[in-house]
């Protein structure tokens, strides 16, 4: 069941709509924006994936040094130690690298459909050893007057969750890695529960266990504990291989409503929902038996990595959710949902 009302103008942003961060780089993909309101406008914090212009017979890709400088790695395609079988990951002599490197970039809009890149706001790039392969898929949660940016920090040491905070989107405090590798898909609740911060996260286990949604709490937003697994993959269903949280959950009269992604053995990414107890978010009250959004449009089925709908950003206005999502790991799109209609699908 697909109950999404897609924007008529989808995709609303394509890689060619923005300029590369440096000469010699090409934007390959725009992905999975965090979304928020600020200064009377609607903003997206895009993941922008870039790579060097490729030369015949060579594969080149960027990495960040520990001091944040961009460096270009280059190998001959016929090198027997080079594995190019995955469009997202390069393996060389047993070391994995990303084919692209991602930074986070701000765009804003008056109407939520037509976005532009404003002047005077910085690009957010990887800093330090834990972010040497870039930063990705940022969730933006506003708690009080502070915006909490939780993002995927990638390096040769693994994939973990980084945190930066800001009040004005020009000055940022870097809190480092708050969930160590391997972990991602972290979204901080926009309200405290019993005076504590809460957050979803997704540790990954390649052997025992799996890629499940976990819940953690914190007294200060930096130090997290009381970890509980609240949702697992389900055999034979649309979310049987991996799941992960989207943006911060939405407070409703029925409980916390969380839109999440699930993938199957064919790497098809769809969206579903969880309903959590308002006073005890570890208590799952209901869950989607069928997805609420499925890749059906050509821009969702075909791209850098097709058959993917992935969201980590939305805005709520009464019953309406304006959801922004990455499609086929290449373009940015929008859709609207009714909270009531989503709740009616849950069991």
C-alpha positions in Angstrom: 0.0 0.0 0.0 1.4 3.4 -1.1 -0.4 6.3 0.5 2.2 9.0 -0.3 1.1 12.1 -2.3 4.3 12.9 -4.3 5.1 16.4 -5.3 4.1 17.0 -8.9 7.5 18.6 -9.6 9.6 15.7 -8.4 12.6 15.5 -8.5 12.9 18.9 -6.8 16.7 18.9 -6.8 19.2 17.1 -9.1 23.0 16.9 -8.9 23.3 19.4 -11.8 21.4 22.0 -9.8 24.3 22.7 -7.4 28.0 23.6 -8.0 30.7 21.2 -6.9 32.6 22.2 -3.7 35.9 22.3 -5.6 37.2 22.5 -9.1 37.9 19.1 -10.5 35.1 17.4 -8.6 31.7 16.4 -10.0 28.5 16.0 -7.9 27.3 12.4 -8.5 24.3 12.3 -6.1 22.1 14.4 -3.8 20.8 12.3 -1.0 18.7 12.1 2.1 18.3 15.6 3.5 17.7 16.7 7.1 14.8 19.2 7.2 14.0 22.1 9.6 12.5 25.6 9.9 14.7 28.6 10.5 14.5 32.3 9.9 11.0 32.0 8.5 12.1 29.6 5.8 12.1 25.8 5.1 15.6 24.4 5.0 17.2 21.2 3.9 20.6 20.0 4.9 21.6 17.9 1.9 24.1 15.1 1.6 26.2 16.0 -1.5 28.3 13.1 -2.8 31.2 14.1 -5.1 34.1 12.4 -6.9 36.9 13.5 -9.2 36.2 13.7 -12.9 37.3 10.2 -14.1 40.0 9.6 -16.6 40.2 6.7 -19.1 41.7 3.6 -17.5 41.9 5.1 -14.0 39.7 5.2 -10.9 40.1 8.1 -8.6 38.3 9.0 -5.4 38.6 11.6 -2.6 39.4 11.2 1.1 39.9 13.8 3.8 43.1 14.0 5.7 43.1 14.3 9.5 43.3 18.1 9.2 40.3 18.2 6.9 42.1 18.7 3.6 40.8 16.8 0.5 43.2 14.3 -1.0 42.7 12.4 -4.3 43.5 8.7 -4.5 44.1 7.2 -8.0 44.5 3.6 -9.2 44.8 1.9 -12.6 41.6 -0.1 -13.5 43.6 -3.1 -14.5 45.3 -3.4 -11.1 44.5 -6.9 -9.9 44.2 -5.6 -6.3 41.4 -3.3 -7.3 37.7 -4.4 -6.9 35.1 -2.2 -8.6 32.1 -4.5 -8.4 30.1 -2.2 -6.1 29.2 1.3 -7.4 29.4 2.6 -3.9 32.6 1.0 -2.5 36.1 0.5 -3.9 38.2 -2.3 -2.4 42.0 -2.1 -2.8 44.3 -4.6 -1.1 41.6 -5.4 1.4 41.0 -1.8 2.3 37.6 -0.4 1.5 37.0 3.2 0.2 34.0 5.0 -0.9 33.6 5.9 -4.6 32.3 9.3 -3.6 32.9 11.5 -0.5 29.9 13.3 1.0 29.6 16.7 2.8 26.4 18.4 4.0 25.1 21.6 2.3 22.3 24.0 3.2 19.5 25.0 0.8 16.4 27.0 1.7 12.9 27.7 0.3 10.0 30.0 0.8 7.4 27.5 -0.4 9.0 24.1 0.3 9.3 23.2 -3.4 11.8 25.6 -5.0 15.1 25.6 -3.1 18.2 27.6 -3.5 21.6 27.8 -1.9 21.9 30.9 0.3 25.1 33.0 0.7 27.0 33.1 3.9 26.4 29.6 5.2 29.2 27.1 5.5 29.5 23.6 4.0 29.8 21.0 6.7 32.7 18.6 5.9 34.4 15.7 7.6 36.8 16.7 10.4 39.3 14.3 12.1 40.1 10.7 11.7 36.6 9.4 12.2 35.2 11.5 9.3 38.0 11.0 6.8 35.6 9.4 4.2 33.0 12.1 4.7 29.8 12.7 6.6 26.3 11.5 5.5 22.6 11.4 6.0 22.1 14.1 8.7 19.0 14.2 10.9 18.2 17.6 12.3 16.3 17.8 15.6 15.4 21.1 17.3 15.3 20.9 21.1 14.6 24.3 22.5 16.7 26.8 20.6 19.4 24.3 19.7 19.6 22.3 16.6 21.1 18.8 17.0 22.7 17.4 13.9 23.3 13.6 14.0 25.1 12.2 11.0 26.9 9.2 9.7 30.7 9.6 10.2 32.6 7.4 7.8 36.3 6.4 7.9 38.6 3.4 7.5 37.8 2.6 11.1 34.1 2.1 10.4 30.8 3.9 10.4 29.6 5.7 13.5 27.3 8.6 14.6 28.7 12.1 14.9 27.0 15.1 16.6 27.2 18.8 16.0 25.0 21.5 17.5 24.2 25.0 16.4 21.8 27.9 17.1 22.4 30.1 14.1 23.7 27.7 11.4 26.9 29.6 11.1 28.7 28.6 14.3 28.8 24.9 15.2 30.0 22.9 18.2 31.5 19.5 17.2 30.8 16.9 19.9 32.6 14.0 18.2 31.3 10.5 17.8 28.4 9.8 20.2 27.7 6.2 19.0 30.8 4.3 17.9 31.2 2.0 14.8 29.3 0.3 13.6 26.2 2.5 13.9 24.1 4.9 11.9 20.5 6.2 11.4 20.4 8.2 14.6 17.5 10.6 15.3 17.2 12.6 18.5 13.6 13.2 19.8 12.6 16.9 19.7 11.1 16.7 23.1 12.5 15.3 26.3 10.7 12.4 28.0 11.0 12.5 31.9 13.7 15.2 31.5 15.9 13.0 29.4 16.9 13.1 25.8 15.9 10.1 23.7 17.3 8.9 20.4 17.0 6.1 17.9 20.1 4.5 16.5 21.1 1.4 14.6 24.1 -0.7 15.5 25.0 -3.3 12.9 25.8 -6.9 13.5 27.0 -9.0 10.6 26.7 -12.3 12.4 24.6 -12.6 15.6 21.6 -10.2 15.5 21.0 -7.9 12.7 20.4 -4.3 11.5 17.7 -3.3 14.0 16.3 -0.1 15.5 17.5 0.7 19.0 16.5 3.3 21.5 18.8 5.1 23.9 18.5 7.9 26.5 20.8 10.6 27.8 20.9 13.2 30.6 22.7 15.8 28.4 22.5 14.7 24.7 26.2 13.7 24.6 26.4 10.6 26.8 24.0 7.8 25.9 22.9 4.6 27.7 19.9 2.4 28.6 20.0 0.9 25.1 17.0 -1.2 24.1 16.2 -2.9 20.8 12.7 -1.8 19.8 12.2 -3.2 16.3 13.8 -6.0 14.3 13.7 -7.2 10.7 10.8 -9.6 9.9 11.2 -12.7 7.8 9.1 -12.8 4.6 8.1 -9.1 4.8 9.2 -5.9 3.0 11.7 -5.1 5.8 13.3 -8.5 6.2 17.0 -7.5 5.7 17.6 -4.1 7.4 15.6 -1.3 9.0 16.5 2.1 10.3 14.9 5.2 11.8 14.1 8.2 9.6 13.8 11.7 11.2 12.7 12.5 14.8 9.4 10.9 15.8 6.2 13.0 15.6 4.1 13.4 18.8 0.4 12.4 18.1 -2.6 11.8 20.4 -1.9 8.0 19.9 1.8 8.1 20.7 5.1 8.8 19.0 4.9 8.2 15.3 8.2 7.2 13.6 8.6 6.8 9.9 11.4 4.3 9.2 13.0 2.6 6.2 13.2 -1.1 5.5 15.0 -3.1 2.9 14.6 -6.6 1.5 17.0 -9.1 -0.1 16.7 -7.2 -3.4 17.9 -4.0 -1.8 14.5 -2.4 -2.3 14.1 0.4 0.2 10.5 1.3 1.3 9.0 3.3 4.1 6.8 2.2 7.0 5.9 3.4 10.5 6.1 2.5 14.2 3.8 3.8 16.9 5.5 4.1 20.4 4.1 4.8 23.8 4.2 8.5 24.6 5.5 8.0 28.1 7.7 5.0 27.4 9.1 5.1 23.8 10.6 1.6 24.2 7.0 0.2 24.1 6.0 -0.4 20.5 2.2 -0.2 20.2 1.8 -0.8 16.5 3.8 -1.3 13.2 3.3 -1.3 9.5 2.5 -4.7 8.1 2.8 -3.2 4.6 4.9 -0.2 3.5 3.3 3.2 3.3 5.6 4.2 0.4 7.2 2.0 -2.3 9.6 2.9 -5.2 7.2 3.2 -8.1 8.2 6.3 -10.0 11.0 6.1 -12.6 13.2 8.5 -10.6 12.8 6.2 -7.6 13.5 3.0 -9.5 16.5 4.2 -11.7 19.5 6.1 -10.6 22.9 5.8 -8.9 21.4 2.9 -6.8 17.9 2.2 -7.9 14.7 1.1 -6.1 15.5 3.3 -3.1 13.3 5.6 -1.1 15.1 7.0 2.0 14.0 9.7 4.3 15.5 11.4 7.3 13.7 14.7 7.2 10.2 16.1 7.4 8.0 19.0 8.6 4.7 18.7 10.3 1.7 21.1 10.0 -1.4 19.8 11.8 -2.3 16.4 10.2 0.0 16.9 7.3 3.6 15.6 7.0 5.7 17.2 4.3 8.4 14.6 3.8 11.6 15.1 1.8 13.5 12.0 0.6 16.3 10.8 -1.5 15.3 8.7 -4.5 17.5 6.1 -6.2 20.5 7.5 -4.2 20.7 10.4 -6.7 17.9 13.0 -6.5 15.8 14.8 -3.9 12.0 14.5 -3.9 9.1 15.4 -1.7 5.8 13.8 -0.7 2.9 14.5 1.7 1.2 12.2 4.1 -1.7 12.4 6.4 -0.9 11.4 10.0 -4.4 10.1 10.4 -4.1 7.9 7.3 -0.7 6.5 8.5 -2.2 5.6 11.9 -5.1 3.9 10.3 -2.7 1.5 8.5 -0.9 0.4 11.7 -1.6 -2.9 13.5 
